[in-house]
Amino acid sequence: MKKILVIDDDRSICRTLELHLGRTMRVHTAHTADEGLEKVEAESPDVVLLDIRLPGATGLDMLERIKALDNKAYTIIITALQDMETTIEAIHKGAFDYIPKPINMDELELSIKRAFQDLYLHRRLTDLQVEMSREYTVDTIIGKSRAMQEIFKTIALASQGKATVLIQGESGTGKELVARAIHHNSPEKDGPFTAINCSALVETLLESELFGHEKGAFTGALYRKEGKLEMANGGTVLLDEVGDMSPTLQVKLLRFLQERSFERVGGKETIKTDVRVVAATNRDLDGMIKEGLFREDLFYRLKVITVDVPPLRERKEDIPLLVSHLLTRANREQHRTVTKVPYGVTDALIAYSWPGNVRELENVITRAVLLSKGDVLQDVHIPGLREREEAPGDAPPWEPGPLDEMERVHIERVLDHTDWNKSKAAALLGVSLPRLMRKIKKYELRRKPPA
């Protein structure tokens, strides 16, 4: 059963909340700071309703001490209006929300509902990550979308044999992770995994990297060098950006795939190697074949098994999962403890089109973690995210009028724009959720029925 702890020295407020909330959840109460901390430790509440002013302790001190005891508890601040500055600081330090006194039960229930939704989502995403990591992934490929589930199945299939695999997808989608997952789930997982970026080397150097060379084969070849295909015997070679390979090297790669043997540059000895080839590209190989830029016979040799990794904009249901995973990794690498992502931030991340895909999302999360204060990911540290997503034509037209009327119209249009997602609307308006709720009540705004 859901558990709530109310810490307030006003016993009448505690009793009222206990009666009101006790119908659907277990409510504990405390009237002093010490009693509250004892019950946090003893009861492990899901949500704590904390009065900002308690005898012998400030709200900020209590917030930090509660988090030290139970970092998973969601704390909602209860405050008088004159404590606004302190409340804002508490939000920055990790409070989930604040409710002004006198308490509006509708606002309070909405805030508690959001806290439990966030808690459920966090727990569910953690379970999914563990489950998927155990069954399908290596290096933590994240996704619960239908497209990612199909990729997991293909990884499982490809891992059973040594067939050549072609991985296609935009830059930043995680093609190398797929290749590593195939290798690490195969019988050859103890063998070497080697990646070569075909677009980073000129033709002569790439040929030497792949096939090796003999001493004196070209200027600067002072000794014999083994190539990656030879060194990865018993393992896997990833040819990243294979679409950038020159026509000459395409011919040599095709011969290797056909015969599983090659000669070093400048050599005559035929070398055989037992290596799986995985190729990856962000280019349209079908279009390149039509233009004569890529060999059709090589294309079919490479695509015995194909994996099409979708761009992030086509699997937005995976973004909360990815954010949770990237947040954990960024915290570990940057020695931070940012663990909570407000709904407004999550909505903005989901709405954005992510041209740089998962790599761009990772960079954004890492930067936000570095700049955030406390344990809440701050949307102000995700620069320009909403501005980039909002098209210039999205701004609603307006006409001069009284200030109150202009405010009413603007709030109503923003609510309509967000499909009455109040958290997202509050974020776009730059106000707190309770303040938006008061404005909705003041102007008697109602959601329009569907046409």
C-alpha positions in Angstrom: 0.0 0.0 0.0 1.2 3.5 -0.8 2.8 5.2 2.2 2.8 9.0 3.0 4.4 10.7 6.0 3.1 14.2 7.0 5.6 16.2 9.0 3.9 19.4 10.4 3.7 20.9 13.9 0.1 21.9 13.2 -1.8 18.8 14.6 -5.1 19.9 12.9 -3.4 19.9 9.5 -1.9 16.4 10.2 -5.3 15.1 11.3 -7.1 16.6 8.3 -4.6 15.1 5.8 -4.7 11.8 7.6 -8.5 11.6 7.2 -8.5 12.9 3.7 -5.6 10.8 2.3 -6.1 7.8 4.5 -8.9 6.5 2.3 -6.5 5.3 -0.4 -3.1 5.1 1.3 -1.4 4.6 4.6 -0.7 7.9 6.3 1.8 8.5 9.1 2.2 11.8 10.9 5.0 13.5 12.9 5.0 16.9 14.6 8.7 17.6 15.2 11.9 17.3 13.2 13.3 14.4 15.2 10.0 12.5 15.2 9.8 13.0 11.4 13.3 11.7 10.8 12.6 8.7 13.0 9.5 7.8 11.0 11.4 8.3 7.7 13.9 5.7 8.8 11.3 3.3 10.3 8.6 3.5 7.7 10.4 4.3 4.4 7.5 6.4 3.1 7.1 6.9 -0.7 6.1 10.5 -0.3 6.9 13.0 2.5 4.7 16.1 3.0 7.1 18.5 4.8 6.2 21.8 6.5 9.0 24.3 5.6 9.0 25.6 9.2 9.4 23.2 12.1 10.5 23.8 15.7 14.2 23.3 15.9 14.8 22.8 12.2 14.6 24.6 8.9 12.9 23.0 5.9 16.2 22.9 3.9 18.0 21.1 6.8 15.1 18.6 7.0 15.1 18.1 3.3 18.8 17.2 3.3 18.5 15.0 6.3 15.5 13.1 4.8 17.5 12.5 1.6 20.4 11.3 3.6 18.1 8.7 5.2 16.1 7.8 2.2 17.1 9.2 -1.2 14.1 7.5 -2.9 11.4 9.4 -1.0 9.6 12.2 -2.9 9.4 15.3 -0.7 6.6 17.8 -1.2 7.0 21.1 0.6 4.1 22.6 2.5 4.6 26.4 2.9 3.2 29.8 3.5 3.4 32.3 0.7 6.0 34.4 2.4 8.4 31.5 2.3 8.6 31.5 -1.5 12.4 32.2 -1.7 13.1 29.4 0.7 10.8 27.1 -1.2 12.4 27.8 -4.5 15.8 26.9 -3.0 14.2 23.7 -1.6 13.0 22.8 -5.1 16.5 23.3 -6.4 17.8 21.0 -3.6 15.5 18.2 -4.7 12.0 18.8 -3.4 9.5 17.3 -5.8 6.9 20.1 -5.5 5.5 22.6 -3.1 2.0 23.4 -1.9 1.1 26.8 -0.4 -1.0 27.2 2.7 -3.9 27.2 3.1 -3.8 23.8 1.4 -5.9 23.2 -1.7 -6.7 19.5 -1.6 -7.1 19.3 -5.3 -3.6 20.7 -5.8 -2.2 18.4 -3.1 -3.8 15.3 -4.6 -2.5 16.2 -8.1 1.0 16.7 -6.8 0.9 13.4 -4.8 -0.5 11.6 -7.9 2.4 12.9 -10.0 4.9 11.8 -7.4 3.5 8.2 -7.4 3.4 8.2 -11.2 7.0 9.2 -11.3 7.9 6.7 -8.6 6.1 3.9 -10.5 7.8 4.9 -13.8 11.2 5.0 -12.2 10.7 1.5 -10.7 9.3 0.0 -13.9 12.1 1.4 -16.0 14.7 0.0 -13.6 13.0 -3.4 -13.8 12.9 -3.2 -17.6 16.6 -2.2 -17.8 17.6 -5.2 -15.7 15.4 -7.6 -17.6 16.6 -6.5 -21.1 20.2 -6.3 -20.0 20.0 -9.9 -18.7 18.3 -11.4 -21.8 19.5 -9.5 -24.8 22.1 -6.9 -24.3 25.7 -6.1 -23.7 27.0 -2.6 -23.0 23.4 -1.8 -22.2 21.4 -1.4 -25.3 18.2 0.3 -24.1 14.7 0.1 -25.5 11.3 -1.3 -25.0 9.8 -0.2 -28.4 8.7 -2.7 -30.9 11.6 -1.8 -33.2 14.1 -2.4 -30.5 12.5 -5.7 -29.5 12.9 -6.8 -33.1 16.6 -5.8 -33.0 17.1 -7.8 -29.8 15.6 -10.8 -31.6 17.9 -10.3 -34.6 20.9 -10.0 -32.2 20.0 -13.3 -30.6 19.6 -14.9 -34.1 22.9 -13.5 -35.5 24.8 -14.5 -32.4 24.1 -18.2 -33.0 26.3 -18.4 -36.1 29.0 -16.5 -38.1 27.0 -15.0 -40.9 28.0 -11.6 -42.1 25.8 -8.8 -40.6 25.0 -5.4 -42.1 23.9 -2.7 -39.5 22.2 0.3 -41.0 21.2 3.5 -39.3 21.9 7.2 -38.8 24.9 8.5 -36.9 24.6 8.3 -33.2 21.9 5.5 -33.1 24.2 2.9 -31.5 25.3 0.7 -34.4 28.6 -0.3 -32.7 26.7 -1.3 -29.6 24.6 -3.7 -31.7 27.8 -5.1 -33.2 29.4 -5.6 -29.8 26.2 -7.2 -28.5 26.3 -9.7 -31.4 29.9 -10.6 -30.6 29.5 -10.8 -26.8 26.5 -13.1 -27.1 28.2 -15.4 -29.6 30.2 -18.6 -29.0 33.3 -16.5 -30.0 32.7 -13.9 -27.2 36.1 -14.7 -25.7 37.8 -13.8 -29.0 38.9 -10.3 -30.0 36.5 -7.6 -31.1 38.1 -5.0 -33.4 36.5 -1.9 -34.9 37.8 -0.1 -38.0 36.4 3.3 -39.1 36.6 3.1 -42.9 35.9 6.8 -43.3 38.8 7.9 -41.0 41.7 6.5 -43.1 42.9 7.1 -46.6 42.7 4.1 -49.0 46.4 2.9 -48.5 46.3 3.1 -44.8 42.9 1.4 -44.6 44.2 -1.4 -46.8 47.1 -1.9 -44.5 44.9 -1.8 -41.4 42.6 -4.5 -42.8 45.1 -6.9 -44.5 48.5 -5.9 -43.0 51.7 -5.3 -45.0 55.1 -6.8 -45.6 58.3 -5.0 -44.8 59.2 -2.6 -47.7 55.7 -2.8 -49.3 55.6 1.0 -49.5 57.6 4.0 -48.2 57.6 3.8 -44.4 56.9 0.1 -44.2 59.9 -0.7 -42.0 58.6 -4.0 -40.7 55.9 -6.6 -41.3 52.5 -5.7 -39.8 49.5 -8.0 -39.2 46.2 -6.6 -40.3 43.0 -6.5 -38.3 41.5 -9.4 -40.2 44.4 -11.5 -39.2 44.6 -10.3 -35.6 40.9 -10.8 -35.0 41.1 -14.5 -35.8 38.5 -16.3 -33.8 36.6 -13.1 -33.1 34.8 -10.2 -34.9 35.8 -7.3 -37.0 33.4 -4.3 -37.3 33.8 -2.3 -40.6 32.3 1.0 -39.5 31.1 3.3 -42.2 31.7 0.7 -44.9 29.9 2.9 -47.4 33.0 5.1 -47.5 35.3 2.3 -48.6 36.9 2.9 -52.0 36.0 0.8 -55.1 39.5 -0.9 -55.0 39.1 -2.0 -51.4 35.5 -3.1 -52.1 36.9 -5.6 -54.6 39.5 -6.9 -52.1 36.9 -7.1 -49.3 34.6 -9.1 -51.6 37.3 -11.5 -52.4 38.0 -12.1 -48.7 34.4 -12.7 -47.9 34.2 -15.2 -50.8 37.4 -17.1 -50.1 38.1 -16.3 -46.4 41.7 -15.7 -47.3 43.9 -12.7 -48.4 47.5 -11.6 -48.9 49.2 -8.8 -47.0 50.0 -5.7 -49.0 53.3 -6.4 -50.8 53.1 -10.1 -49.9 52.5 -13.4 -51.7 51.6 -15.7 -48.8 47.9 -16.6 -48.7 46.5 -16.2 -45.1 43.4 -17.7 -43.9 41.5 -16.4 -40.9 38.3 -17.4 -39.1 36.7 -14.1 -38.4 33.2 -12.8 -38.5 32.7 -9.5 -40.4 30.1 -7.0 -39.2 29.6 -3.9 -41.4 27.9 -0.7 -40.4 26.9 2.4 -42.3 24.8 5.5 -42.1 24.6 5.8 -45.9 22.0 4.6 -48.4 23.8 1.7 -50.0 20.9 0.9 -52.3 21.2 4.5 -53.7 25.0 4.2 -53.9 24.7 1.0 -56.0 22.4 2.8 -58.5 25.0 5.6 -58.8 27.8 3.1 -59.2 29.5 4.0 -55.9 29.1 0.7 -54.2 29.3 -2.9 -55.5 26.1 -4.8 -55.6 27.8 -8.1 -55.2 29.6 -6.9 -52.0 26.3 -5.4 -50.7 24.6 -8.9 -50.9 27.7 -10.5 -49.3 27.5 -8.1 -46.4 23.7 -8.3 -45.8 23.3 -11.9 -45.0 21.7 -10.6 -41.9 20.6 -7.0 -41.7 19.8 -4.8 -38.7 18.1 -1.5 -39.3 18.6 0.7 -36.2 15.8 3.3 -36.1 16.5 7.0 -35.3 15.6 8.1 -31.8 12.7 10.3 -33.2 11.0 7.1 -34.4 11.2 5.3 -30.9 10.3 8.1 -28.5 8.8 5.7 -26.1 12.4 4.6 -25.3 13.5 8.1 -24.3 12.5 7.8 -20.6 14.4 4.5 -20.4 17.4 6.1 -22.1 17.3 9.1 -19.8 17.3 6.9 -16.8 20.2 4.9 -18.0 22.2 7.9 -19.2 21.5 9.7 -16.0 22.9 6.8 -13.9 26.0 6.6 -16.1 26.6 10.4 -16.0 26.2 10.4 -12.2 28.8 7.6 -11.9 31.3 9.2 -14.3 30.8 12.8 -13.0 30.5 11.9 -9.3 27.1 13.5 -9.0 23.7 12.4 -7.5 21.1 13.8 -9.9 18.4 11.2 -9.7 15.0 12.9 -10.4 13.7 14.2 -13.8 10.7 16.5 -13.6 7.8 15.8 -15.9 8.4 19.1 -17.8 11.9 18.1 -18.6 10.9 14.6 -19.7 8.2 16.0 -21.9 10.7 18.4 -23.5 13.1 15.6 -24.1 10.4 13.4 -25.7 9.2 16.3 -27.9 12.6 17.1 -29.4 13.5 15.4 -32.7 17.1 14.5 -31.8 18.9 14.8 -35.1 22.1 13.5 -33.3 20.1 10.6 -31.9 21.2 8.8 -28.7 24.7 10.4 -28.9 23.1 13.8 -28.7 20.8 12.8 -25.9 23.8 11.5 -24.0 25.7 14.8 -24.4 22.7 16.8 -23.2 22.1 14.6 -20.2 25.8 14.7 -19.2 25.9 18.5 -19.4 22.7 18.9 -17.5 24.0 16.6 -14.7 27.2 18.6 -14.5 25.3 21.9 -14.1 22.3 20.9 -12.0 22.2 21.6 -8.3 20.9 19.0 -5.9 19.4 15.8 -7.2 16.8 17.2 -9.6 17.7 17.5 -13.3 17.1 21.2 -14.1 15.5 22.1 -17.5 17.4 25.4 -17.5 20.5 23.3 -18.2 19.1 21.9 -21.4 19.7 25.0 -23.4 17.4 25.8 -26.3 15.6 22.5 -26.2 12.1 23.8 -26.3 13.1 26.7 -28.5 14.5 24.3 -31.1 11.4 22.2 -30.9 8.9 25.1 -31.2 8.5 26.1 -34.9 8.2 29.9 -35.6 4.6 29.5 -36.7 3.6 27.9 -33.4 3.2 31.3 -31.6 -0.5 32.1 -31.4 -1.7 35.4 -32.9 -2.7 38.1 -30.5 -4.5 41.4 -30.3 -4.0 44.3 -27.8 -6.3 44.1 -24.8 -6.4 44.3 -21.0 -3.6 42.6 -19.2 -5.8 40.1 -17.3 -7.5 39.1 -20.6 -4.2 38.7 -22.4 -3.0 36.5 -19.6 -6.1 34.4 -19.6 -5.9 34.0 -23.4 -2.2 33.2 -23.3 -2.6 30.6 -20.6 -5.5 28.9 -22.4 -3.6 28.7 -25.7 -0.6 27.2 -24.0 -2.8 24.6 -22.3 -4.4 23.8 -25.6 -1.0 23.7 -27.2 0.2 21.1 -24.7 -3.1 19.2 -24.9 -3.8 20.3 -21.3 -0.6 18.7 -20.0 -0.4 21.1 -17.0 3.2 20.2 -16.1 4.4 21.0 -19.6 2.3 24.1 -19.8 3.7 25.4 -16.5 7.2 24.8 -17.8 6.5 26.6 -21.0 4.9 29.5 -19.1 7.8 29.6 -16.7 5.6 29.3 -13.6 5.2 26.6 -10.9 2.4 24.0 -11.3 0.5 25.3 -8.2 0.6 28.9 -9.6 -0.8 27.6 -12.9 -3.5 25.8 -11.1 -4.5 29.0 -9.3 -4.6 30.9 -12.6 -6.8 28.1 -14.1 -9.2 28.5 -11.2 -9.1 32.3 -11.3 -10.0 32.5 -15.0 -12.3 29.5 -14.8 -10.5 27.8 -17.7 -11.9 24.5 -18.9 -10.6 22.0 -21.4 -12.5 22.2 -24.6 -14.5 19.1 -25.6 -13.1 17.3 -28.7 -14.6 18.5 -32.0 
